[in-house]
């Protein structure tokens, strides 16, 4: 006699199976499909000329008629090239994979930049079909900057103006110097000059010939003769103004807040200060030579006199 399963029999069997699975007495078979590995193409060493491509990522354009200088690891100049209108140029000499070279790119209106380049390997197919080894480089359109000054009381000062302790009724004043990049899609990129062995930073340099006023918050100090200098290294991002669509992803605004104490400044006397934004600046080079570097230049300046 055949056994007939009724609906409640089937329901009971399902409940028992689910309970066994839930309490770990039974495991359901799970089939895991292996993920196929993507084969990695082997790279090979080559000894080929280098094809450089120079572009401005903020402006989205190639940089033509730019200087590209190649230095060996011995810091000796190997080649001096100029990019074409498409931003590319190919070296005359071949360079071996895994070798290290130093490349300096420069053009008027753009940030001079140094690169440490390890000559890349190539795929077998590219090594067989291409006559040059490709290297992409980039730099920015150099920003246009202005400096504004405001104290903690909300008073604004123009360059060449005077801050008077007696008028303010205080003996200490904190002044915020705000540096604005006024040009869209421009900025600054720090790098390292391998020939001269110096940093190429952006710096805010404060200076005075007097010694009555006390200064804090202006950065590291350097004494040269009767002049005292304070150096604050600025971030590249704070000097870069990037517009994407209708929004600024980088606003190009930096600030340095300096507190000036009246110190021994006598009534009726004053002490003059100058403030400069410099590019291609090295602190050690300045301490030794009195200038920020062979290519250092002021991008913006401001003067303020403190009076009692």
Helices and strands as residue ranges (DSSP letters): H 7-22, E 43-44, E 47-56, E 61-62, E 67-71, E 77-82, E 88-96, E 100-106, E 113-118, E 122-123, H 124-129, E 132-138, E 145-151, E 156-157, E 161-164, H 165-168, E 172-181, E 191-193, E 198-208, E 214-216, E 220-224, E 227-234, G 237-239, E 241-244, E 247-251, E 253-261, E 270-281, H 283-289, E 297-307
